[in-house]
Amino acid sequence: MRLSEITLPIKDDLDAFEKQFKSLLKSDVFLIDKVIGYFIARKGKRLRPIMSLLVSRLNGKTPSIKRYSAAAIVELMHTASLMHDDVVDDSYKRRGFPSINSIWKNKVSVLTGDYMFSKVLVAMFDIRDFHAYDIVSTTAQRMSQGELLQLERSHDYWMEEEIYYRLIGDKTASLISAACQLGAVVSQSSEDEIQAMARFGENVGLAFQIRDDLLDLLGVEKVTGKPIGNDLRENKITLPLLHALKQAEKRDAKRIIKMMKKGLRNNNISTVVDFIKENGGVDYATSRANAMQRDALRELERYSDSRYKQVLTRLVEFITTREH
């Protein structure tokens, strides 16, 4: 099932969010409008705002301006972080198209990302809630820490699994968790419900990233928009690789590490992918993602059945089994 079909019950909310999101980004500087227009024309899945909107509906009635501002905040943070990531990673493609830094160079990409972060502060005025400020500031800190931790441990092939979870938790899961928490905050939920949504979003985010790790090995380039083994080429540490290296014979693991350090080419990507599969990396990562999906869905059991709960459940299942 496609994402657009799953989210049909909140189509009006999504349309209103898009309108607010674009309005927030308007500027009287031509270059800003041109760069941002290029980027949002190739918009992603909008998973974070979708989750924020659904949680706000799940928890009760919310003033529309607060609901859409919460959704806009998480998408602004996500988009800004992507612009910065492309500079840090020297990436020249984003969603199958040339990245901002490949067209307008690094300075423009970084400064446009900064501009989008500044708009987060503007959107915060519509919410006017100190708990929301705490969530956003903590999330910004975690995202920065995650990027720096990845740089620090980028060639640590024997990384402890707990470090890997911290890395993807800070880099990826933190913002999905924030989206769910903000959705709960703006609907005036109890502290217990806000914390439940924090755990819910964190588990969804971890499962989302592990699924991303798996798609790098199992995906179809025409569907994912990225060549298979792209993370391996860039020497990124993923859960399937970590587990396979720990399970394999030491000499085999060292051979693979040596190959990766030299730089993988198309003709030996399949060798590494086969090594990961043969040593249980794919099966292990799949089981961990499934466990996190179950932990996330358990947090929804406190809510009575509704169409928003049903959509949220289907969305979690989509995220953790997606093909792109």
ZIBELRA-V356015 format. One record per residue. N is the residue number from 1. SS is DSSP state (H for helix, E for strand, C for the rest). NEAR is the number of other ideal C-beta (glycine too) atoms within 8 Angstrom. Layout:
# ZIBELRA-V356015
N_SS_NEAR + N_SS_NEAR
This chain:
# ZIBELRA-V356015
1_C_5 + 2_C_5 + 3_H_8 + 4_H_6 + 5_H_7 + 6_H_11 + 7_H_12 + 8_H_7 + 9_H_7 + 10_H_13 + 11_H_8 + 12_H_6 + 13_H_12 + 14_H_13 + 15_H_8 + 16_H_10 + 17_H_15 + 18_H_8 + 19_H_8 + 20_H_12 + 21_H_15 + 22_H_9 + 23_H_7 + 24_H_11 + 25_H_10 + 26_C_6 + 27_C_8 + 28_C_2 + 29_C_6 + 30_H_5 + 31_H_8 + 32_H_10 + 33_H_10 + 34_H_8 + 35_H_12 + 36_H_12 + 37_H_8 + 38_H_10 + 39_H_11 + 40_H_11 + 41_C_6 + 42_C_8 + 43_C_5 + 44_C_5 + 45_C_5 + 46_C_10 + 47_H_11 + 48_H_13 + 49_H_15 + 50_H_14 + 51_H_16 + 52_H_16 + 53_H_16 + 54_H_14 + 55_H_15 + 56_H_15 + 57_H_12 + 58_H_12 + 59_H_12 + 60_C_6 + 61_C_3 + 62_C_12 + 63_C_6 + 64_H_7 + 65_H_7 + 66_H_12 + 67_H_17 + 68_H_14 + 69_H_14 + 70_H_17 + 71_H_19 + 72_H_14 + 73_H_14 + 74_H_15 + 75_H_13 + 76_H_15 + 77_H_17 + 78_H_10 + 79_H_12 + 80_H_13 + 81_H_11 + 82_H_10 + 83_H_16 + 84_H_12 + 85_H_10 + 86_H_16 + 87_H_11 + 88_H_8 + 89_C_7 + 90_C_6 + 91_C_9 + 92_C_8 + 93_E_9 + 94_E_11 + 95_C_7 + 96_C_5 + 97_E_7 + 98_E_7 + 99_C_12 + 100_H_14 + 101_H_14 + 102_H_8 + 103_H_8 + 104_H_9 + 105_H_7 + 106_H_7 + 107_H_7 + 108_H_12 + 109_H_16 + 110_H_11 + 111_H_8 + 112_H_14 + 113_H_14 + 114_H_9 + 115_H_10 + 116_H_15 + 117_H_12 + 118_H_8 + 119_H_11 + 120_H_13 + 121_H_8 + 122_H_8 + 123_H_13 + 124_H_13 + 125_H_7 + 126_H_8 + 127_H_14 + 128_C_5 + 129_C_8 + 130_H_5 + 131_H_8 + 132_H_13 + 133_H_9 + 134_H_8 + 135_H_12 + 136_H_14 + 137_H_8 + 138_H_10 + 139_H_13 + 140_H_10 + 141_H_8 + 142_H_11 + 143_H_14 + 144_H_8 + 145_H_9 + 146_H_15 + 147_H_12 + 148_H_8 + 149_H_13 + 150_H_11 + 151_H_8 + 152_H_6 + 153_C_11 + 154_C_9 + 155_C_6 + 156_C_8 + 157_C_11 + 158_C_5 + 159_C_10 + 160_C_5 + 161_H_9 + 162_H_6 + 163_H_11 + 164_H_12 + 165_H_9 + 166_H_9 + 167_H_13 + 168_H_14 + 169_H_14 + 170_H_13 + 171_H_13 + 172_H_13 + 173_H_17 + 174_H_16 + 175_H_15 + 176_H_16 + 177_H_16 + 178_H_15 + 179_H_17 + 180_H_16 + 181_H_13 + 182_H_16 + 183_H_20 + 184_H_14 + 185_H_15 + 186_H_16 + 187_C_15 + 188_C_7 + 189_C_10 + 190_C_5 + 191_H_5 + 192_H_6 + 193_H_11 + 194_H_13 + 195_H_8 + 196_H_10 + 197_H_16 + 198_H_11 + 199_H_12 + 200_H_13 + 201_H_17 + 202_H_13 + 203_H_14 + 204_H_18 + 205_H_16 + 206_H_15 + 207_H_15 + 208_H_14 + 209_H_12 + 210_H_14 + 211_H_13 + 212_H_8 + 213_H_14 + 214_H_14 + 215_H_12 + 216_H_14 + 217_H_13 + 218_H_6 + 219_C_13 + 220_C_7 + 221_H_9 + 222_H_4 + 223_H_8 + 224_H_10 + 225_C_7 + 226_C_8 + 227_C_6 + 228_C_11 + 229_C_13 + 230_H_9 + 231_H_9 + 232_H_15 + 233_H_10 + 234_C_7 + 235_C_9 + 236_C_8 + 237_C_12 + 238_C_11 + 239_H_13 + 240_H_14 + 241_H_14 + 242_H_14 + 243_H_14 + 244_H_16 + 245_H_13 + 246_H_8 + 247_H_8 + 248_C_11 + 249_C_5 + 250_H_6 + 251_H_6 + 252_H_10 + 253_H_13 + 254_H_8 + 255_H_8 + 256_H_13 + 257_H_10 + 258_H_8 + 259_H_11 + 260_H_12 + 261_H_8 + 262_H_6 + 263_C_6 + 264_C_11 + 265_C_6 + 266_H_4 + 267_H_5 + 268_H_9 + 269_H_13 + 270_H_8 + 271_H_9 + 272_H_15 + 273_H_12 + 274_H_8 + 275_H_12 + 276_H_13 + 277_H_10 + 278_H_7 + 279_C_12 + 280_C_9 + 281_H_15 + 282_H_12 + 283_H_7 + 284_H_11 + 285_H_15 + 286_H_9 + 287_H_8 + 288_H_10 + 289_H_14 + 290_H_10 + 291_H_8 + 292_H_14 + 293_H_14 + 294_H_8 + 295_H_10 + 296_H_15 + 297_H_10 + 298_H_7 + 299_H_12 + 300_H_11 + 301_H_6 + 302_H_6 + 303_C_8 + 304_C_4 + 305_C_5 + 306_C_8 + 307_H_6 + 308_H_11 + 309_H_12 + 310_H_9 + 311_H_13 + 312_H_13 + 313_H_10 + 314_H_10 + 315_H_15 + 316_H_12 + 317_H_9 + 318_H_11 + 319_H_12 + 320_H_14 + 321_H_7 + 322_C_8 + 323_C_8 + 324_C_7
